[in-house]
Each structure stands twice: as C-alpha cells, then as structure tokens.
Amino acid sequence: MAVPLALGGCIQVNAPDDAIVIELNINIRQEVIYQLAADVRDNIDENPDIF
C-alpha cells in the first residue's frame, strides 16, 4: 500500500513552453466551384437566349 503512495508524488505534468500549433489544410475550392457551376447551369436554363 505504501508503494503507490510513494510513487504518486514523482509524476509531474507540465504544459509546453511553446504554443501548440494545429495546421488544418482544408480545400473548400471544389465546393465553391461546384456551387458556381450549379448557379450558371440554372441561369442558362432560365435564360436560354443569353448566349
């Protein structure tokens, strides 16, 4: 019973000195292009005489 109590004071958890950096490379370009293509298709369908 004394062993766990004796080891309990030896463990230390410290925060890092430097900031934690999380890099997220998210590509939203495909969704924007898809949305623009859908809008163009709808405009052409609604106004076939514009071209």
C-alpha positions, 0 to 999 in steps of 0.5 A: 500500500505504501508503494503507490503512495510513494510513487504518486508524488514523482509524476509531474505534468507540465504544459509546453513552453511553446504554443501548440500549433494545429495546421488544418489544410482544408480545400473548400475550392471544389465546393465553391466551384461546384456551387458556381457551376450549379448557379450558371447551369440554372441561369442558362436554363432560365435564360436560354437566349443569353448566349 
